[in-house]
Amino acid sequence: MCPQSGMQKRAAKMKTDLKLVAKYLGFGNKQPDERTRNDMENIAAQFEQAVTGKWTYGHYLLDHSIEGLIKLEGTAVVLEGKSINRTLKRCKEVYIMVCTLGAQGDLLIERNKMMSPTMGMIADACASAFVETIADSCQQEIESQLPAGAALTFRYAPGYGDLPLATNKTLLGELQSDKRIGVHLTDSMLMTPRKSIVAILGVLEEGISKGKNHRCGNKSCSECDLNDSCTARS
């Protein structure tokens, strides 16, 4: 099977997860005060009305022939690290995807930041939550193409566990994300537009459970060498 790729652009008529916004703002399990809640709802509505979510993805066979490394057949992509190896060890195929709010997302953050630092913080949190909604929609499209009984692993991104952040360079290059949806990578490995997501999703064949492990494949943070610095840890 040859690698396949696809691109989708959707007018994002989706809802922002306000619970996730509150989490990003540091409220944890507590409820935001009424004023903050109103600001969250108003700013979330700005993103829902003005932003068009974009995504692109590719489908590849995996090469596990070199111990400690996973290669995407027919590409320059190499996935290194114990954590990604644990996540994909039962997978023969993988999808990689990139999702973004586009330049309009960054613009809305800056506009709110000009109103006040607090409004800027809320806008940044709303944007982070909304791009996750876009990623959910992209994943649902991928899932619609899977064989009966197959499932996907957790969305795994460079920077989780011990998968190097620099892996984004080859992933974005393989998907030609700059030409397809306008997502670039700076010399300091930051994505532009800022609210963009790269993810790796292994394909689990029918009868193979993804279990209850963390996104990195570990059963708990305590067994990970990066438990103090991992960006995926809540």
Backbone hydrogen bonds, N-H to C=O, Kabsch-Sander energy under -0.5 kcal/mol:
donor,donor_aa,acceptor,acceptor_aa,energy
4,Q,59,H,-2.0
6,G,57,Y,-2.9
8,Q,55,W,-2.2
10,R,53,G,-2.0
12,A,10,R,-0.7
13,K,11,A,-1.9
14,M,12,A,-1.6
18,L,16,T,-1.1
21,V,17,D,-1.8
22,A,18,L,-2.5
23,K,19,K,-1.8
24,Y,20,L,-2.4
25,L,21,V,-1.6
26,G,23,K,-1.6
27,F,22,A,-2.5
30,K,27,F,-2.3
37,R,33,D,-2.7
38,N,34,E,-2.5
39,D,35,R,-2.3
40,M,36,T,-2.7
41,E,37,R,-2.4
42,N,38,N,-2.5
43,I,39,D,-2.6
44,A,40,M,-2.7
45,A,41,E,-1.9
46,Q,42,N,-1.2
47,F,43,I,-1.6
48,E,44,A,-2.3
49,Q,45,A,-1.9
50,A,46,Q,-2.1
51,V,47,F,-2.2
53,G,10,R,-0.5
53,G,51,V,-0.6
54,K,100,T,-2.1
55,W,8,Q,-2.2
56,T,98,V,-2.1
57,Y,6,G,-2.4
58,G,96,I,-2.3
59,H,4,Q,-3.7
60,Y,94,V,-2.9
62,L,92,K,-2.7
63,D,71,K,-2.6
64,H,62,L,-0.6
67,E,65,S,-0.6
69,L,66,I,-2.1
70,I,79,L,-1.8
71,K,63,D,-2.1
72,L,77,V,-1.9
73,E,61,L,-2.3
73,E,71,K,-0.7
75,T,72,L,-1.7
79,L,70,I,-3.5
80,E,78,V,-0.6
81,G,68,G,-0.9
85,N,81,G,-1.5
86,R,82,K,-2.1
87,T,83,S,-2.0
88,L,84,I,-2.1
89,K,85,N,-0.7
89,K,86,R,-0.5
91,C,88,L,-2.0
92,K,203,V,-0.6
93,E,203,V,-0.6
94,V,60,Y,-2.6
95,Y,201,L,-2.8
96,I,58,G,-2.0
97,M,199,A,-2.4
98,V,56,T,-2.7
99,C,197,I,-2.5
100,T,54,K,-2.2
101,L,195,K,-1.9
105,G,102,G,-0.9
106,D,102,G,-1.0
107,L,103,A,-2.2
108,L,104,Q,-2.1
109,I,105,G,-1.7
110,E,106,D,-2.2
111,R,107,L,-2.3
112,N,108,L,-2.0
113,K,109,I,-2.1
114,M,110,E,-1.6
115,M,111,R,-0.7
115,M,112,N,-0.6
116,S,112,N,-1.6
120,G,116,S,-2.1
121,M,117,P,-2.2
122,I,118,T,-2.3
123,A,119,M,-2.4
124,D,120,G,-2.3
125,A,121,M,-2.1
126,C,122,I,-2.6
127,A,123,A,-2.5
128,S,124,D,-2.1
129,A,125,A,-2.2
130,F,126,C,-2.6
131,V,127,A,-2.3
132,E,128,S,-1.0
133,T,129,A,-1.3
134,I,130,F,-1.9
135,A,131,V,-2.2
136,D,132,E,-2.2
137,S,133,T,-1.8
138,C,134,I,-2.2
139,Q,135,A,-2.6
140,Q,136,D,-2.2
141,E,137,S,-1.8
142,I,138,C,-2.1
143,E,139,Q,-2.8
144,S,140,Q,-1.5
145,Q,142,I,-1.8
146,L,143,E,-1.2
150,A,147,P,-2.0
151,A,204,L,-2.3
153,T,202,G,-2.1
156,Y,154,F,-0.6
156,Y,200,I,-2.3
159,G,160,Y,-0.6
159,G,163,L,-2.5
160,Y,157,A,-2.3
163,L,160,Y,-2.2
167,T,164,P,-1.7
168,N,165,L,-2.0
169,K,166,A,-1.7
170,T,166,A,-0.6
171,L,167,T,-2.0
172,L,168,N,-2.9
173,G,169,K,-1.9
174,E,170,T,-2.5
175,L,171,L,-1.9
176,Q,172,L,-0.6
176,Q,173,G,-0.7
177,S,172,L,-1.9
179,K,176,Q,-0.6
180,R,176,Q,-2.3
181,I,177,S,-2.1
182,G,177,S,-0.8
183,V,177,S,-1.7
184,H,182,G,-0.6
184,H,192,T,-3.3
186,T,190,L,-3.0
189,M,186,T,-2.0
192,T,184,H,-2.2
196,S,194,R,-2.0
197,I,99,C,-2.9
199,A,97,M,-2.4
200,I,156,Y,-2.5
201,L,95,Y,-3.0
203,V,93,E,-2.3
204,L,151,A,-3.5
204,L,202,G,-0.6
205,E,203,V,-0.6
208,I,205,E,-2.1
209,S,207,G,-0.7
213,N,210,K,-0.6
214,H,218,N,-2.9
217,G,214,H,-1.8
223,E,220,S,-1.0
224,C,221,C,-1.8
227,N,224,C,-1.2
229,S,226,L,-1.4
230,C,226,L,-2.0
231,T,159,G,-0.8
233,R,230,C,-0.9
